Amino acid sequence: MNLLTKFHEDRTVNVASRVKNASPLGSNVFQANVTIFELIQDIIKTNLLTKFHEDWTINANVDVAQRTIDNGQRTTDKRRSQKLTMSTLCSGELKKKIKERNLVEKEIKQNNF
């Protein structure tokens, strides 16, 4: 979670810096177009990662909410739900999802998208 928060903070600072340091529109139209294009790319990257993070969080929460330790059915008992959460956090399935998320984040960074 901290990785995504840090990424968003860095992007916000980077975008703000580019807007502040952009050359005047009359001096070089090509440079202004490149700056606008880069800003749009930064916004798209931020939105993509935010959407991915929201979807991943929803999926993980649904998985946790729909299982119990005993029989795999949904539970509303708060104590059993807490045990379920701890059990799921230690399970291989959640570790697999975390690994998949990390691979996607790594691929996004490598492709600069």
Backbone hydrogen bonds, N-H to C=O, Kabsch-Sander energy under -0.5 kcal/mol:
donor,donor_aa,acceptor,acceptor_aa,energy
5,T,1,M,-2.3
6,K,2,N,-2.9
7,F,3,L,-2.4
8,H,4,L,-2.6
9,E,5,T,-2.4
10,D,6,K,-2.7
11,R,7,F,-2.5
12,T,8,H,-2.4
13,V,9,E,-2.4
14,N,10,D,-2.7
15,V,11,R,-3.0
16,A,12,T,-2.5
17,S,13,V,-2.4
18,R,14,N,-2.2
19,V,15,V,-2.2
20,K,16,A,-2.3
21,N,17,S,-2.3
22,A,18,R,-0.5
22,A,19,V,-0.8
27,S,24,P,-0.8
28,N,24,P,-1.0
32,A,28,N,-1.9
33,N,29,V,-2.4
34,V,30,F,-2.3
35,T,31,Q,-2.4
36,I,32,A,-2.5
37,F,33,N,-2.6
38,E,34,V,-2.6
39,L,35,T,-2.3
40,I,36,I,-2.5
41,Q,37,F,-2.4
42,D,38,E,-2.3
43,I,39,L,-2.3
44,I,40,I,-2.5
45,K,41,Q,-2.6
46,T,42,D,-2.4
47,N,43,I,-2.6
48,L,44,I,-2.7
49,L,45,K,-2.5
50,T,46,T,-2.4
51,K,47,N,-2.7
52,F,48,L,-2.6
53,H,49,L,-2.6
54,E,50,T,-2.6
55,D,51,K,-2.7
56,W,52,F,-2.6
57,T,53,H,-2.3
58,I,54,E,-2.5
59,N,55,D,-2.7
60,A,56,W,-2.5
61,N,57,T,-2.4
62,V,58,I,-2.5
63,D,59,N,-2.2
64,V,60,A,-2.1
65,A,61,N,-2.6
66,Q,62,V,-1.7
67,R,64,V,-1.1
72,G,68,T,-0.8
75,T,65,A,-0.8
81,S,77,D,-2.6
82,Q,78,K,-2.2
83,K,79,R,-2.1
84,L,80,R,-2.7
85,T,81,S,-2.5
86,M,82,Q,-2.1
87,S,83,K,-2.6
88,T,84,L,-3.0
89,L,85,T,-2.5
90,C,86,M,-1.3
91,S,88,T,-1.1
95,K,91,S,-1.5
96,K,92,G,-2.1
97,K,93,E,-2.0
98,I,94,L,-2.5
99,K,95,K,-2.3
100,E,96,K,-2.5
101,R,97,K,-2.5
102,N,98,I,-2.5
103,L,99,K,-2.1
104,V,100,E,-2.2
105,E,101,R,-2.5
106,K,102,N,-2.4
107,E,103,L,-2.4
108,I,104,V,-2.5
109,K,105,E,-2.3
110,Q,106,K,-2.4
111,N,107,E,-2.2
112,N,109,K,-0.7
113,F,108,I,-1.9
